[in-house]
């Protein structure tokens, strides 16, 4: 749903392209939030002046009546609460009651909206910026200075190839480790579970991170390619082992129609499940790349 349409439904004002309203003294903003790698839905966001403690998060979850709230960092660490609309994006008395309950929980916890510049910590802000979809009060000079620092840092990362070879090796090793649960499932239980395939790109990505190379914008694609190669090798090894147990080489067994048909069928299924795994893990990988950093802080410019 378009944010301006939603703003009209809930009688919210549009500020810098963001629907905004106030409930019990708390500023609520609506953003399009990615619930997985590619799907985004409108959700309500509250931005507070300091990092939320674990106890405060638990209290908010209890007040909201669901564990589906998301904690986000909007310039400050873990200082924003993202909450889904209750019963869809349509105004109702139940929605109003829900919002009063949520904001009362904020009040009881002593939470206050972010009103100072999060970069220098001083009051009397003279400007605002849209960061991660929400409007944040800032000092104009602070925002411009930080944007230049982030831009310079990202440009240095994108030019650097330091540790790249080591990270690729670790990414391959991570993918191999991530494939072990799938191998166990196939060998011992004769099942191919799509969710287990998500471990392959995730383990590969964290192997890449461990190597210390810059997480450039193309890294998720690189990880996907490495994961695909590992899956192909895994299936070739499995069927090669089956062929060897029958006294054939893999190439000889592939000349048998039933064997080759089974191999390509399982290979297709594995590649399909890996695609689902990449879909599941893509956001987790992307949000740590230089491309995500540039996108998150583009509004500082």
Beta strands, then each sheet from edge to edge (+ up, - down):
strand 1: 13-15
strand 2: 18-23
strand 3: 26-34
strand 4: 40-47
strand 5: 70-72
strand 6: 80-84
strand 7: 127-131
strand 8: 134-138
sheet 1: 1+ 2- 3+ 4- 6+ 5-
sheet 2: 7+ 8-
end
